[in-house]
Amino acid sequence: MHEYRLTPLPPFSFELTASLLSPGPSDHIDVFDGKRYTRLLELDSRMRLALVSSLGSEQRPELIITLMNGSEQDERPIARVLNRMLGMDFDLGSFYELCQRDPQLYGLSRDHYGLKPVQRLRPFEALALSIVSPAQGAHYLRASLSSLAEAFSYNVAYAGHSFCSFPSAQMLADRKVKDLVRGGIGEEQAAQLHSLARLVTAGELDLKALGRRSMEEMLATFASLEGVDRLGAQLTVLYGYGRLDCFPTADPLLCKWIARHVHESDEVDEAAVARWTGQCGDVGGLVATYVYAELLKGNELSSA
């Protein structure tokens, strides 16, 4: 076991940020119990079980990282991964200046002060979750592939809980579709996951190279994949690649929130949503994350 500390750029709310990465304490991949975030991270083809806890405050944040099977050599690479997933070095200053000019944004920024932009470990995770979330009746941020991970992924037991790595593209490609049908994943979604995995492992879908393309190209590519709709494409760009200039305009929950709080109406068209989010510039995706945090607080996101 190896422990070390990280100091995120303030303000930073560990609880708010980690809660958006995990669909709940019963998950086996991204686990947040309200105090500690746990995740199996792959590093140099080896898995490290990382336990992340907060020792500081929003204004003086400090995290303690416990690597159950790591060493001092793992500190920097694990820190880079966690920094990306938890947005630890993201400067919220200009975003909060923007929020000062809009009453709805100001309220969100106050209620969720210190929330940083979250990102999935890999773009493949974001795509896979965008496929299974509709069938699970769960919002993307509450969807999970725990059932597949428990059956096929690398897993370890610690403190009475089983932790699993996110199912890799190779693992899914190597399985038959019928083997992938299990809790929360039907035959149609299993076939779509298998097809996606085959494209990635065969090199026909280069997810790394796509990250260097324009947002429009990325959205078009993802929306063309079987099982990925326009909303899934937008969420993949935002949470798979950390493109904060992408606001998920296709999400009815976001549109409903904007209708209710911005336009004081029951409905609003996508053009009106785009006009309001246009003021957010290149941080529209962060605005969406704050709205999602508000919806999560009000139990308006379905649980996986």
QUIRAQUI-V295391 format. One record per pair of residues at least 24 apart in sequence whose C-alpha atoms are under 7 Angstrom apart, sorted by the first residue. I is the first residue (numbers start at 0). GAP is how many residues later the second one is. Records with the same first field share a line. If there is no record, write none. Layout:
I=GAP, GAP
This chain:
0=65, 66, 67, 68, 69
1=64, 65, 66, 68, 69, 70
2=61, 62, 63, 64
3=60, 61, 62
4=57, 58, 59, 60
5=56, 57, 58
6=54, 55, 56
7=53, 54, 80, 81
8=79, 80, 81, 82
9=48, 49, 50, 51
10=47, 48, 103
11=46, 47, 49, 102, 103, 104
12=45, 100, 101, 102
13=40
15=99
16=69, 98, 99, 101
17=68
19=121
20=97
22=118, 119, 120, 121, 280, 281
26=119
27=118, 134, 135, 136
28=117, 134, 135, 136, 137
39=123, 124, 125
57=56
83=35
84=33, 34, 35, 36
85=30, 31, 32, 33
86=29, 30, 31
87=28
89=26
103=157, 158
107=182
111=178
116=169
117=121
118=120, 121, 122, 123
119=119, 120
121=118
122=84, 113, 117, 118
125=110, 113, 114
126=109
127=65
129=98, 102
130=58, 96, 97
131=53, 57
134=50
135=48
137=164, 165, 166
138=162, 163
141=160, 161, 162
142=161
143=160
146=35, 36
147=32
168=28, 31, 32
169=27, 31
171=25
172=24, 25
191=34, 35
210=30
237=47
243=38, 39, 40, 41, 42
244=36, 37, 38, 39, 40
245=38, 39
246=37, 38, 41
248=24, 25
